[in-house]
Amino acid sequence: MGRSRSRSPSPSTSRSRPRPRPRSGSRSRSPNLLLILILLMMVSTCLSAPISSNSISVPFTASFLQYIDHSGVFLTSLNGTFKASISSIQQETQQFYFSIFHSSSTNTNTMVWTANRNQSISNSDKLSLTSTGLSIITTQSQSQSHSNQTIWSTPPISSPVTLMQLLDSGNLVLLDKQNITLWQSFDHPTDTLVINQPLLVRHSLDATATKDANLSVGDYSLLVTTGDAILQWNNITYWKLSMETSAFKDSNIPAHSLQLNHTGLYLLADDESTAVIQLIFHQSAYRIANLRYDGKFVITRFLNNTQTQDFSMPLDTCRIPSFCGKYGLCSNGACSCLPGFHINNNGDCVPTDASLTMPNACLSPQNQTQTSSPISYLRLGDGVDYFANSYSESVNYGVNLTSCQDLCMKNCSCLGMFYDGGSDSCYFILNYVGSFIQTTNSDPDRSGYIKVVIVSSPAFSQNDAFPRAGLILIPLFGFILVLAASILGFVYCRKKRLSRMCIVKLGSRNSFADELEIFSIAGLPRPDTDSSISSRSRGTSTRSVYFPLLALAMHEQRRYTEVADPRLQGRVTITEVEKLVRIALCCIHQEPGMRPSMSNVVSMLEGGMGLTEPLLEQLHHLSFYGQRFTEESTMGESGEQMDNKLALFPAESNNYNTTATSSLYTLSFISTDKLSGPR
């Protein structure tokens, strides 16, 4: 019987057949090659592109990462004085700009021109030079649908660009194949002027908004005109080269450009050799002029490893429009708020009276919400001037203070005004309000007023000293009109309980009305028989007059003298009557919230606050009450023919003379209810 045997491998056999080993050429080489590739990529990334000198040909691209070893510099002028780069102002920020710098001997780099100052780019965004010009393209757009976006470029160019060149003057130019300049940075200045760079008429230097790394355009500018170079804040002038004491005006020829050279600053005519105005400095090999973020125009010279200021204006920091902020008051370089203002939690100057707020100019969207609010004025203290007064022109001559305030009241761009009583001139603060100046040599005839909006009229509290206010108001001529308006509600409630109307008629009065509702109003005809003159004896037919409506009509026509009692015989001025009429009309606004508070009334009467302009839309109710008053008066006329229509004036007569004005006051006694209607 056969058996099957399994053969076990002998030791010699197992040793002769070892396990296969991996090939060194397959797995061992792969990590080495991968490592080499990574190293090559790192080396290529770390190696920056070389800096070009003088010029670069088309096509060309550059980013900060491409020239990171050179701090973003990719082009220098032939003498190395200027360099073009894509870099940030502060290393810790990621805001990059395509700029030109001046490399001074003091190892400081001064930026003299920037392309994309209103929008920074990242370190990977590229500057591209093609035959169509220069452009900056960002690859990190906020919109996911657009991966590339051009944020700056040169304007369309007439012929193909072949070369970009940085001149020793600091001018970056684009040239065609005939070396004709197609575009240059000198034609597009930012905030700096270098030697031999012309700043043409109607062109300007625009300061940056802040001191930090943000290069966005701010509110200050240096503008060249045909006769001057002026500093402006929001288009409001605060300095002129022609008014500088060290400047010399040599010609009346229209200017063409403002230029800086080795000897000074010159406003030149079209021939670029005739100086219209010149400002002479010490000789220097190089200097620059810069309009700083704070509104100062500074000229600096570079000599022997030092920087020296040749010129800085305005010299008085209080003359800088925003030095102390909006509604701030500057005195010898120290800031505070205007009288009647205080600093809030945000550091802004706001009215101390919580019922007042500042108006917005016409261009502001918030202006629409203030069109129906009452307007008044806060008077500035003595010696308070405004930075623009020395450079602004009067908006009107030969006007009084009230007319000046009315002009400002009707102009939504007017946020304040100054009135010069010596020349009867009116000056407006338009659109923007800056800092004010406390001076000791101000014009005593000039007074300033700030326009304010009355947003609320707080009710009296128990702590209000009304008796004191009453004592102040009592001696004031005609103020009983205001007092009458405050008690209308009480009188109306009593009148509702009466069964008989109070009839007012010429030359007579009802005994019942005499007890309850009739009182005399200061400034109106009194119940004296000697002074109650019937206009009929003068040939004038009379009709009942509703006095508040008469006062409103005279206010609209500015005929204030006709409201006063003729027996005063000129002892009252039109300004006094106007003050009383305007205050009284404001106090009978239909909406209680639109009426001035008693503290504001006292302030207006004392002159501490400007007069508030009555709102016509808040006085429409006077027509209704006037019609009702006329009808009641007509019913009371027994056996006489009267017109049933409301009359503000006496009927015309051939015998009308200056004394006929008394016919306006045939109503010698009127009730408080008939004065302004029920409340």
GIKA-V470333 format. One record per residue. N is the residue number from 1. RES is the residue in three letters. OMEGA is omega in degrees with one decimal (999 if undefined). Layout:
N:RES:OMEGA ; N:RES:OMEGA
This chain:
1:MET:-177.3 ; 2:GLY:177.5 ; 3:ARG:176.6 ; 4:SER:179.8 ; 5:ARG:175.3 ; 6:SER:-178.8 ; 7:ARG:174.9 ; 8:SER:-178.1 ; 9:PRO:178.3 ; 10:SER:178.9 ; 11:PRO:179.8 ; 12:SER:-179.2 ; 13:THR:-179.9 ; 14:SER:178.4 ; 15:ARG:-178.7 ; 16:SER:-179.9 ; 17:ARG:179.1 ; 18:PRO:177.6 ; 19:ARG:180.0 ; 20:PRO:178.2 ; 21:ARG:178.4 ; 22:PRO:178.8 ; 23:ARG:178.8 ; 24:SER:-178.0 ; 25:GLY:-177.1 ; 26:SER:-175.2 ; 27:ARG:-176.8 ; 28:SER:-178.7 ; 29:ARG:-176.1 ; 30:SER:177.7 ; 31:PRO:179.8 ; 32:ASN:179.3 ; 33:LEU:178.7 ; 34:LEU:178.3 ; 35:LEU:179.4 ; 36:ILE:179.4 ; 37:LEU:178.7 ; 38:ILE:179.3 ; 39:LEU:179.5 ; 40:LEU:178.2 ; 41:MET:179.0 ; 42:MET:180.0 ; 43:VAL:-179.9 ; 44:SER:178.6 ; 45:THR:-177.0 ; 46:CYS:-179.6 ; 47:LEU:179.0 ; 48:SER:175.4 ; 49:ALA:-178.9 ; 50:PRO:176.9 ; 51:ILE:176.5 ; 52:SER:178.8 ; 53:SER:173.9 ; 54:ASN:-173.0 ; 55:SER:176.6 ; 56:ILE:-179.1 ; 57:SER:176.1 ; 58:VAL:-2.9 ; 59:PRO:-177.6 ; 60:PHE:173.1 ; 61:THR:179.6 ; 62:ALA:172.2 ; 63:SER:179.1 ; 64:PHE:-179.0 ; 65:LEU:178.7 ; 66:GLN:-177.0 ; 67:TYR:-174.9 ; 68:ILE:179.4 ; 69:ASP:-179.1 ; 70:HIS:-179.2 ; 71:SER:176.9 ; 72:GLY:-179.0 ; 73:VAL:179.9 ; 74:PHE:-178.8 ; 75:LEU:176.5 ; 76:THR:173.6 ; 77:SER:-175.4 ; 78:LEU:179.5 ; 79:ASN:176.7 ; 80:GLY:-178.1 ; 81:THR:-179.0 ; 82:PHE:178.6 ; 83:LYS:176.9 ; 84:ALA:-175.3 ; 85:SER:166.8 ; 86:ILE:-171.3 ; 87:SER:177.5 ; 88:SER:180.0 ; 89:ILE:178.5 ; 90:GLN:-173.7 ; 91:GLN:-176.3 ; 92:GLU:179.6 ; 93:THR:177.5 ; 94:GLN:176.7 ; 95:GLN:-174.3 ; 96:PHE:-177.1 ; 97:TYR:171.0 ; 98:PHE:-169.7 ; 99:SER:172.7 ; 100:ILE:-178.0 ; 101:PHE:170.4 ; 102:HIS:179.8 ; 103:SER:-178.7 ; 104:SER:179.5 ; 105:SER:179.6 ; 106:THR:177.8 ; 107:ASN:174.1 ; 108:THR:-179.9 ; 109:ASN:-179.5 ; 110:THR:178.7 ; 111:MET:-178.6 ; 112:VAL:179.5 ; 113:TRP:178.9 ; 114:THR:-179.4 ; 115:ALA:-171.7 ; 116:ASN:-171.8 ; 117:ARG:-178.6 ; 118:ASN:178.0 ; 119:GLN:179.8 ; 120:SER:178.8 ; 121:ILE:178.9 ; 122:SER:-178.2 ; 123:ASN:179.6 ; 124:SER:178.5 ; 125:ASP:-167.7 ; 126:LYS:166.9 ; 127:LEU:-175.4 ; 128:SER:175.4 ; 129:LEU:178.6 ; 130:THR:179.9 ; 131:SER:178.7 ; 132:THR:177.7 ; 133:GLY:179.8 ; 134:LEU:175.6 ; 135:SER:175.7 ; 136:ILE:-175.7 ; 137:ILE:177.8 ; 138:THR:-179.3 ; 139:THR:-178.5 ; 140:GLN:179.5 ; 141:SER:178.6 ; 142:GLN:178.2 ; 143:SER:-177.8 ; 144:GLN:-179.4 ; 145:SER:178.9 ; 146:HIS:-179.8 ; 147:SER:179.7 ; 148:ASN:-179.4 ; 149:GLN:177.7 ; 150:THR:-178.1 ; 151:ILE:175.8 ; 152:TRP:175.9 ; 153:SER:172.9 ; 154:THR:179.1 ; 155:PRO:178.7 ; 156:PRO:-174.9 ; 157:ILE:-171.3 ; 158:SER:-178.1 ; 159:SER:-176.1 ; 160:PRO:177.5 ; 161:VAL:176.8 ; 162:THR:-171.8 ; 163:LEU:169.6 ; 164:MET:-173.9 ; 165:GLN:174.6 ; 166:LEU:-175.5 ; 167:LEU:179.2 ; 168:ASP:176.8 ; 169:SER:-175.9 ; 170:GLY:-179.6 ; 171:ASN:176.0 ; 172:LEU:-174.1 ; 173:VAL:171.2 ; 174:LEU:-173.7 ; 175:LEU:171.5 ; 176:ASP:-175.1 ; 177:LYS:174.0 ; 178:GLN:-178.4 ; 179:ASN:174.8 ; 180:ILE:-179.1 ; 181:THR:178.6 ; 182:LEU:-179.3 ; 183:TRP:178.0 ; 184:GLN:-177.9 ; 185:SER:178.8 ; 186:PHE:179.7 ; 187:ASP:-176.8 ; 188:HIS:-176.6 ; 189:PRO:177.6 ; 190:THR:179.8 ; 191:ASP:-173.1 ; 192:THR:176.5 ; 193:LEU:178.4 ; 194:VAL:-177.5 ; 195:ILE:177.4 ; 196:ASN:173.4 ; 197:GLN:-179.2 ; 198:PRO:171.3 ; 199:LEU:-170.5 ; 200:LEU:176.4 ; 201:VAL:-177.1 ; 202:ARG:171.2 ; 203:HIS:-173.7 ; 204:SER:164.7 ; 205:LEU:-177.7 ; 206:ASP:-177.5 ; 207:ALA:173.4 ; 208:THR:-176.0 ; 209:ALA:-176.1 ; 210:THR:179.9 ; 211:LYS:-173.4 ; 212:ASP:-172.9 ; 213:ALA:179.2 ; 214:ASN:-176.0 ; 215:LEU:-179.0 ; 216:SER:-177.7 ; 217:VAL:-179.9 ; 218:GLY:-173.6 ; 219:ASP:-176.1 ; 220:TYR:179.0 ; 221:SER:172.0 ; 222:LEU:-174.3 ; 223:LEU:177.2 ; 224:VAL:176.0 ; 225:THR:-179.3 ; 226:THR:-179.3 ; 227:GLY:-174.5 ; 228:ASP:168.0 ; 229:ALA:-171.0 ; 230:ILE:171.8 ; 231:LEU:-177.8 ; 232:GLN:172.2 ; 233:TRP:-175.2 ; 234:ASN:178.8 ; 235:ASN:176.1 ; 236:ILE:-174.6 ; 237:THR:175.8 ; 238:TYR:174.4 ; 239:TRP:176.7 ; 240:LYS:177.7 ; 241:LEU:-177.8 ; 242:SER:-179.7 ; 243:MET:177.9 ; 244:GLU:-175.0 ; 245:THR:-178.2 ; 246:SER:179.6 ; 247:ALA:-179.8 ; 248:PHE:176.0 ; 249:LYS:-173.7 ; 250:ASP:-174.4 ; 251:SER:174.8 ; 252:ASN:178.0 ; 253:ILE:177.1 ; 254:PRO:-178.4 ; 255:ALA:179.6 ; 256:HIS:-177.2 ; 257:SER:173.2 ; 258:LEU:-176.9 ; 259:GLN:177.3 ; 260:LEU:175.9 ; 261:ASN:-173.8 ; 262:HIS:-175.2 ; 263:THR:-179.6 ; 264:GLY:179.1 ; 265:LEU:-172.5 ; 266:TYR:168.2 ; 267:LEU:-168.5 ; 268:LEU:174.8 ; 269:ALA:-175.0 ; 270:ASP:-179.6 ; 271:ASP:177.7 ; 272:GLU:176.2 ; 273:SER:178.8 ; 274:THR:-179.5 ; 275:ALA:174.0 ; 276:VAL:174.3 ; 277:ILE:179.4 ; 278:GLN:178.3 ; 279:LEU:-170.4 ; 280:ILE:176.5 ; 281:PHE:173.4 ; 282:HIS:178.1 ; 283:GLN:179.2 ; 284:SER:180.0 ; 285:ALA:-179.1 ; 286:TYR:175.0 ; 287:ARG:177.1 ; 288:ILE:174.9 ; 289:ALA:-175.2 ; 290:ASN:173.1 ; 291:LEU:-173.0 ; 292:ARG:-179.0 ; 293:TYR:-176.9 ; 294:ASP:175.7 ; 295:GLY:178.2 ; 296:LYS:176.2 ; 297:PHE:-171.1 ; 298:VAL:175.2 ; 299:ILE:-174.9 ; 300:THR:174.8 ; 301:ARG:-179.2 ; 302:PHE:-177.1 ; 303:LEU:175.0 ; 304:ASN:176.3 ; 305:ASN:179.0 ; 306:THR:173.5 ; 307:GLN:-177.5 ; 308:THR:177.1 ; 309:GLN:174.3 ; 310:ASP:-168.8 ; 311:PHE:175.9 ; 312:SER:-177.9 ; 313:MET:-2.4 ; 314:PRO:179.9 ; 315:LEU:177.4 ; 316:ASP:-177.8 ; 317:THR:177.9 ; 318:CYS:178.4 ; 319:ARG:175.9 ; 320:ILE:-168.1 ; 321:PRO:-174.5 ; 322:SER:-175.7 ; 323:PHE:179.3 ; 324:CYS:177.2 ; 325:GLY:-177.4 ; 326:LYS:-178.9 ; 327:TYR:174.9 ; 328:GLY:-179.3 ; 329:LEU:-177.7 ; 330:CYS:178.0 ; 331:SER:-179.4 ; 332:ASN:177.6 ; 333:GLY:178.3 ; 334:ALA:-174.2 ; 335:CYS:172.3 ; 336:SER:178.0 ; 337:CYS:176.2 ; 338:LEU:172.5 ; 339:PRO:-176.5 ; 340:GLY:179.1 ; 341:PHE:174.2 ; 342:HIS:-178.9 ; 343:ILE:178.4 ; 344:ASN:-176.1 ; 345:ASN:178.7 ; 346:ASN:-179.4 ; 347:GLY:179.9 ; 348:ASP:176.1 ; 349:CYS:-178.4 ; 350:VAL:179.9 ; 351:PRO:176.6 ; 352:THR:177.4 ; 353:ASP:-176.3 ; 354:ALA:179.5 ; 355:SER:-178.8 ; 356:LEU:173.5 ; 357:THR:-176.4 ; 358:MET:-178.8 ; 359:PRO:174.0 ; 360:ASN:-179.0 ; 361:ALA:-176.3 ; 362:CYS:-174.3 ; 363:LEU:-177.1 ; 364:SER:177.0 ; 365:PRO:-179.2 ; 366:GLN:-178.3 ; 367:ASN:-177.2 ; 368:GLN:-177.9 ; 369:THR:-175.7 ; 370:GLN:-174.9 ; 371:THR:-178.1 ; 372:SER:-178.1 ; 373:SER:177.9 ; 374:PRO:-179.2 ; 375:ILE:176.0 ; 376:SER:-179.3 ; 377:TYR:169.0 ; 378:LEU:-178.6 ; 379:ARG:176.8 ; 380:LEU:-179.1 ; 381:GLY:178.3 ; 382:ASP:177.6 ; 383:GLY:179.0 ; 384:VAL:-179.4 ; 385:ASP:180.0 ; 386:TYR:-173.2 ; 387:PHE:-174.2 ; 388:ALA:-173.8 ; 389:ASN:-177.6 ; 390:SER:-174.9 ; 391:TYR:-178.8 ; 392:SER:178.9 ; 393:GLU:179.8 ; 394:SER:177.3 ; 395:VAL:179.9 ; 396:ASN:177.5 ; 397:TYR:176.0 ; 398:GLY:179.8 ; 399:VAL:175.1 ; 400:ASN:-176.7 ; 401:LEU:-178.4 ; 402:THR:178.5 ; 403:SER:177.9 ; 404:CYS:178.7 ; 405:GLN:178.6 ; 406:ASP:177.8 ; 407:LEU:178.1 ; 408:CYS:-179.3 ; 409:MET:-176.3 ; 410:LYS:-178.4 ; 411:ASN:-177.3 ; 412:CYS:175.8 ; 413:SER:-177.6 ; 414:CYS:179.9 ; 415:LEU:179.3 ; 416:GLY:-178.6 ; 417:MET:172.8 ; 418:PHE:179.3 ; 419:TYR:178.2 ; 420:ASP:-179.0 ; 421:GLY:179.2 ; 422:GLY:-179.4 ; 423:SER:-177.4 ; 424:ASP:-176.9 ; 425:SER:-176.6 ; 426:CYS:-179.6 ; 427:TYR:-176.4 ; 428:PHE:166.7 ; 429:ILE:-169.0 ; 430:LEU:168.4 ; 431:ASN:-177.9 ; 432:TYR:177.1 ; 433:VAL:179.1 ; 434:GLY:-178.0 ; 435:SER:175.7 ; 436:PHE:-172.9 ; 437:ILE:173.9 ; 438:GLN:-177.1 ; 439:THR:177.3 ; 440:THR:-178.4 ; 441:ASN:179.9 ; 442:SER:179.4 ; 443:ASP:-178.6 ; 444:PRO:-180.0 ; 445:ASP:-176.2 ; 446:ARG:179.0 ; 447:SER:-177.1 ; 448:GLY:-179.3 ; 449:TYR:177.4 ; 450:ILE:178.8 ; 451:LYS:178.2 ; 452:VAL:178.0 ; 453:VAL:176.9 ; 454:ILE:-175.2 ; 455:VAL:179.1 ; 456:SER:176.0 ; 457:SER:-176.6 ; 458:PRO:178.4 ; 459:ALA:178.8 ; 460:PHE:171.0 ; 461:SER:-178.4 ; 462:GLN:-177.9 ; 463:ASN:-179.0 ; 464:ASP:-178.4 ; 465:ALA:-178.5 ; 466:PHE:178.3 ; 467:PRO:179.1 ; 468:ARG:177.6 ; 469:ALA:178.8 ; 470:GLY:178.9 ; 471:LEU:178.7 ; 472:ILE:-173.2 ; 473:LEU:-172.7 ; 474:ILE:-176.7 ; 475:PRO:-174.4 ; 476:LEU:-175.4 ; 477:PHE:173.4 ; 478:GLY:-173.6 ; 479:PHE:178.0 ; 480:ILE:175.0 ; 481:LEU:179.8 ; 482:VAL:179.7 ; 483:LEU:178.9 ; 484:ALA:179.9 ; 485:ALA:-177.5 ; 486:SER:-178.5 ; 487:ILE:-177.6 ; 488:LEU:-178.3 ; 489:GLY:-179.0 ; 490:PHE:-178.0 ; 491:VAL:-178.4 ; 492:TYR:178.9 ; 493:CYS:178.9 ; 494:ARG:-178.3 ; 495:LYS:179.9 ; 496:LYS:-178.2 ; 497:ARG:-178.8 ; 498:LEU:-179.5 ; 499:SER:-177.5 ; 500:ARG:179.0 ; 501:MET:175.0 ; 502:CYS:-177.9 ; 503:ILE:180.0 ; 504:VAL:-178.7 ; 505:LYS:-175.0 ; 506:LEU:173.8 ; 507:GLY:179.5 ; 508:SER:175.6 ; 509:ARG:-177.6 ; 510:ASN:-177.8 ; 511:SER:178.1 ; 512:PHE:177.3 ; 513:ALA:179.6 ; 514:ASP:-179.2 ; 515:GLU:-165.6 ; 516:LEU:-163.7 ; 517:GLU:-174.3 ; 518:ILE:173.3 ; 519:PHE:-177.9 ; 520:SER:-179.6 ; 521:ILE:-179.6 ; 522:ALA:-179.6 ; 523:GLY:175.4 ; 524:LEU:-178.5 ; 525:PRO:-179.5 ; 526:ARG:-177.2 ; 527:PRO:178.0 ; 528:ASP:-178.8 ; 529:THR:-179.1 ; 530:ASP:-174.7 ; 531:SER:178.7 ; 532:SER:-174.0 ; 533:ILE:178.5 ; 534:SER:179.5 ; 535:SER:180.0 ; 536:ARG:177.7 ; 537:SER:178.3 ; 538:ARG:176.0 ; 539:GLY:-178.3 ; 540:THR:175.8 ; 541:SER:-175.4 ; 542:THR:174.3 ; 543:ARG:-177.6 ; 544:SER:-177.5 ; 545:VAL:175.1 ; 546:TYR:-166.1 ; 547:PHE:179.1 ; 548:PRO:178.4 ; 549:LEU:174.3 ; 550:LEU:179.8 ; 551:ALA:178.4 ; 552:LEU:179.3 ; 553:ALA:179.1 ; 554:MET:176.8 ; 555:HIS:-179.9 ; 556:GLU:-180.0 ; 557:GLN:-179.5 ; 558:ARG:178.7 ; 559:ARG:-171.9 ; 560:TYR:-177.1 ; 561:THR:-178.8 ; 562:GLU:178.0 ; 563:VAL:-175.8 ; 564:ALA:177.2 ; 565:ASP:-178.0 ; 566:PRO:-179.9 ; 567:ARG:176.6 ; 568:LEU:172.1 ; 569:GLN:173.9 ; 570:GLY:-179.3 ; 571:ARG:177.0 ; 572:VAL:-178.5 ; 573:THR:179.7 ; 574:ILE:179.2 ; 575:THR:179.4 ; 576:GLU:179.6 ; 577:VAL:179.5 ; 578:GLU:179.4 ; 579:LYS:-177.5 ; 580:LEU:-178.8 ; 581:VAL:-177.6 ; 582:ARG:178.6 ; 583:ILE:-178.4 ; 584:ALA:179.2 ; 585:LEU:177.3 ; 586:CYS:-178.2 ; 587:CYS:178.4 ; 588:ILE:170.1 ; 589:HIS:-176.2 ; 590:GLN:178.8 ; 591:GLU:-179.9 ; 592:PRO:-179.5 ; 593:GLY:179.5 ; 594:MET:179.9 ; 595:ARG:178.3 ; 596:PRO:175.6 ; 597:SER:-179.4 ; 598:MET:177.9 ; 599:SER:177.0 ; 600:ASN:177.2 ; 601:VAL:178.7 ; 602:VAL:-179.1 ; 603:SER:178.2 ; 604:MET:179.4 ; 605:LEU:179.8 ; 606:GLU:179.6 ; 607:GLY:178.5 ; 608:GLY:178.8 ; 609:MET:177.9 ; 610:GLY:-178.5 ; 611:LEU:176.0 ; 612:THR:178.8 ; 613:GLU:177.4 ; 614:PRO:179.2 ; 615:LEU:-176.2 ; 616:LEU:-179.2 ; 617:GLU:177.0 ; 618:GLN:-177.1 ; 619:LEU:179.4 ; 620:HIS:-177.8 ; 621:HIS:179.8 ; 622:LEU:179.3 ; 623:SER:179.4 ; 624:PHE:-179.7 ; 625:TYR:178.2 ; 626:GLY:178.0 ; 627:GLN:179.3 ; 628:ARG:179.4 ; 629:PHE:-178.7 ; 630:THR:180.0 ; 631:GLU:179.2 ; 632:GLU:179.6 ; 633:SER:179.9 ; 634:THR:178.4 ; 635:MET:-177.6 ; 636:GLY:-179.6 ; 637:GLU:-176.4 ; 638:SER:173.9 ; 639:GLY:-179.7 ; 640:GLU:177.7 ; 641:GLN:178.9 ; 642:MET:175.7 ; 643:ASP:-177.1 ; 644:ASN:-180.0 ; 645:LYS:177.8 ; 646:LEU:179.5 ; 647:ALA:176.3 ; 648:LEU:-174.1 ; 649:PHE:175.6 ; 650:PRO:178.1 ; 651:ALA:-177.3 ; 652:GLU:179.2 ; 653:SER:177.5 ; 654:ASN:-178.4 ; 655:ASN:-176.5 ; 656:TYR:176.9 ; 657:ASN:-175.9 ; 658:THR:-179.9 ; 659:THR:-178.3 ; 660:ALA:177.8 ; 661:THR:179.7 ; 662:SER:178.4 ; 663:SER:175.1 ; 664:LEU:-173.3 ; 665:TYR:175.2 ; 666:THR:176.9 ; 667:LEU:-174.4 ; 668:SER:-179.6 ; 669:PHE:177.1 ; 670:ILE:-178.9 ; 671:SER:178.1 ; 672:THR:178.9 ; 673:ASP:179.5 ; 674:LYS:179.6 ; 675:LEU:-177.3 ; 676:SER:176.5 ; 677:GLY:-179.7 ; 678:PRO:177.9 ; 679:ARG:999
